[in-house]
Amino acid sequence: MEDFIDFRSDTVTKPTPEMRQAMANAIVGDDVFGDDPTVIELQEYAAQLLGKEAALFVPSGCFGNQCSIFTHVQKGNEIILANECHIVQYEAGAASIISNAQLRCIDTSQTGGLLTAKQVESLIRKTDWIVYPKTGLISVEQPTSQGKVYPLETLKEIYEVAQKYNIKVHMDGARIFNAATYLKVEAKEIAKYCDSVMLCLSKGLCAPVGSLIVGTKEFIQKATYSRKMMGGGLRQVGVLAAPGLLALKEQTKHLGKDLEVIIRLAKNLKTLPFVEIDDSNIQINMIFFSIKNPEIKSNDLVQYLLEHKIKFGGASSEGVYRVITHFYTREKEVDYLYETLKTYLSKFQN
Ligand SMILES: *Cc1c(COP(=O)(O)O)cnc(C)c1O
């Protein structure tokens, strides 16, 4: 269906034909007045799916995380989270600007972004001595930006520590349904170990725009106020809620296939010359590999793939390539990537 096969991210997914149809037919109203029936339906459906009291549609994942943080914390509070997480690395420093929060980062470079309850507990401010900032929030990413999924047990332990000190837990669950697919549980079994969750409709779930935050009625009420303040109160947004409903009802069913496809790709990549990849424990639709040959330059490789109708992200400063599969990349597409890479890499063999 696409001219190019795009492995850069699952955010590149375009809406399905059913989604476009649903957008055209959506019943809408002014959502700032609470009058959009499709938005209300989406929010109620999401809340029930995540086992929470209420949900709120927000324009993006960053917006949802920042709106949640803004709602949870006071100025000057500390947020305990992984140094490698999205909120620290890829949200333009927003927590410091919008919420005036201080990020207390735990080095998770060796654990794929996963925190432990012990680490979290050690950083919680336990006395109210006037020199200390107060711990305002703990934030976990499920799955992590490095493609790792927390076992439910670890989430439970972190949540218990948080409750012991009366601190709220936010979950950046941009791809929470990928985590649920891997763990073979319903998303609400994950969400029950936190107070708020942000989830994305527009990554592997193919909706064109939008994310949701879920939590208690009280939290969502406050967050609605935060969202307005941040400029995220939208009007006839049912046109976006309609594909969002299909994202949750239909597209979540395909995530198991996304995982199978990326595992197939990883196994194939492992056989290629110079490629170093750990294919032993792939948990979501994301893999990382490096190419152990200094003659092979990231820019040249990306250019070559582009000439073969493949969009591919360049290597990071550490020389790591990331590949993501999604609804529009199936066996045929990953096999084509493998064959194309094979042809390119074999040029460097003597
Ligand atoms: C993509 C992503 C976000 C942000 O979503 P946007 O819609 O791109 O703003 C937040 N957290 C994680 C883990 C993500 O992967």
The ligand as an ORCA input file, in Angstrom:
! r2SCAN-3c Opt
* xyz 0 1
  C       6.297      8.463     21.685
  C       6.443      8.475     23.134
  C       5.975      9.544     23.905
  C       5.431     10.827     23.318
  O       4.456     10.730     22.385
  P       4.258     11.872     21.259
  O       2.881     11.599     20.798
  O       5.326     11.644     20.255
  O       4.367     13.200     21.939
  C       6.110      9.461     25.275
  N       6.679      8.403     25.856
  C       7.153      7.355     25.154
  C       7.764      6.197     25.869
  C       7.055      7.362     23.772
  O       7.539      6.325     23.070
*
